[in-house]
Amino acid sequence: MDSRVEIRAALEEARTATEGLLEPVPDAELGAHVSSLQSPLVWDLAHVARFEELWLLRNLHGHEPIAGHEEVYQAFRDERGAQADLPKLRPEATRAYAADVRERVLRELDHIDFDAPNPLLRKGFVFGLVLQHELQHQETMLQTLALRTDGTYPVRNADPPDRAADGPDQIKIDGGSFILGATDEPWAYDNELVPHEVETRPFLIDRAPVTNRAFAEFVDDNGYGTPRCWSAAGWEWRQTEDASAPLHWERGNRGWERVRFGHREPPPPDEPVQHVSFFEAEAFARWAGKRLPTEAEWERAATWDERRGKSRYPWGREFMGYEANLGHTRFSPAPVGSYAGGESPTGCVQLTGDVWEWTSSYFQPYPGFLSYPYPEYSEVFFGEEYRVLRGGSWATDPLVARGSFRNWEHPSRRQIFAGFRCAKDA
Ligand SMILES: [Fe+2]
């Protein structure tokens, strides 16, 4: 996508969706700190607009910071960290700033020469950067909205998708080499590059993500009280956190209940479990006599076709017409075995969408990694502090959820829309 018309439409569509998510929340609550892990919703909006100003006005065109929005600049003087101490952002001032930035961006867009010798403009890269950033923050906002306890949030529920044909519980993937990383993605992030050949040994992988029903069996089998199911770090986390079930799960009169977006309901048994930490996923896998897949195994199962090579998505290359639960058209994962036509060439289902899937891999650079266009996106997070998640969730936009996309999180985090599937050596 590098034409002005398409870029303009995509920017406007993203903003409409951002505003749509915030619309049901009264202004007085947009500045609330719902959780220590999440920024106030109004901060996300200010941050999205400021990122857009930084890349599409200041870095791309050499503009000076926009005058007249001191309140927003003030809020960013020392970015994250001590957000509780930041001056309160007023929603109307923040919306005015976001609209001001956007108006200037669209004015500049009319005059951009996409063939200019500027790497930021190559195939519209910098617009992809700003668009994906806003779409990723929509998912962050949904995490905050799911945690809110003031009233109920109107959740969306698109029609239930078609069922895929039944299949075995696990699928065998032959050993061999394949290409890991983004091969033909103009808007890929630096951490998805450089694509390189990787060998995986033969393995088995769950055809679908682990369900609430299966996870409840682990809970009811005293999985949270059985140290041998847990790694040392996982057991320490379990004790410190006093975790006894996925986040949002509570014992009610009728068994397990979950509370999210202010709604209380039994966890639907056939839905992929979500809101589990890496440690809980790892413990379940051990309990089940399995393990988590590596990110290379995940990407091979999702995107590699022995005959045709690499796909953008499990079901093929095309961008639209995706067969997956993406883009928050429903505010929950879909029952496992959904999405006929969404199977990967290997026969796995729901690799993309529904829940982010924890892998056993640390977030490390691929060989030949070059930070671009700024080190704070990925480079500063490489190491053994974060684990990689793959596949996107119901809250992830299809533009972001390509098969090579790498997400990373601290293994203790569970406010994110994360679940998992298990693997096993063959
Ligand atoms: Fe951000």
Residues whose N, C-alpha, C, O or C-beta is under 5 A from the ligand:
A	BS01	LIG	none
